[in-house]
Amino acid sequence: MNILFLCTANIQRSKTAEELFSAADKTNVYRSAGLSTKYVRKARSTMCTEEMLQWANVVYVFEQLHIERIREYTGDVYLHKITNLEIEDNYKYFQRELILLLLERLPLRVVTASM
């Protein structure tokens, strides 16, 4: 299954999720990207494209704002794929508390079982 994590800049939350789950679960393919042109450009990270949304079987975002941004650019086409993990932008890359929240909200057994 193709799983896409999206946050604002793709430098902390989504990048941590991609790398954490990629290392722990080889049965799925994980990617991540950001949804803010301004912050992605500043961080020189990966910007989400519509091709990425098409590629993904499941999309995890971290805030309601992320869903609204996707809807703004693509309408309701991809909304059925999206789950909001509701994790605020208060964490650093691979911060222990962020990892614990990710595993609490998206346990590995759930990710692999949804195939």
C-alpha positions, 0 to 999 in steps of 0.5 A: 500500500502507498501511504503519504504523510503531509504536513506544512513544511515536510521537515518535522512531522511528516518527515518523521512519520515517513522515516519512522514507518519506513524503517519499521514496516517494509510491507508498505511504501511511505512518502511525505511532503509539505503543503505550504509553498512558502515553507517548503521552499524555505526548507528546500523540502518536498512539495505535495503534488496532485500526482502524489495524492493520486499515488497514495492509497492512504493520506495522513495529515496533521491538522484540519488546515491541511485538509482544507488546503488539499480541498482548496486545490483539488476539491473533494477528489481525495478527501476519502483517502485522508485521515487527520492525525491531529498533531500540532506543529509543536515538535522537532524532527524525530522528537521522542514525544512526536514519535510516541504520538505517531505510534499512539495515533497510528500503531504499526499493526493498524498501518499494516492491517489496513492493506 
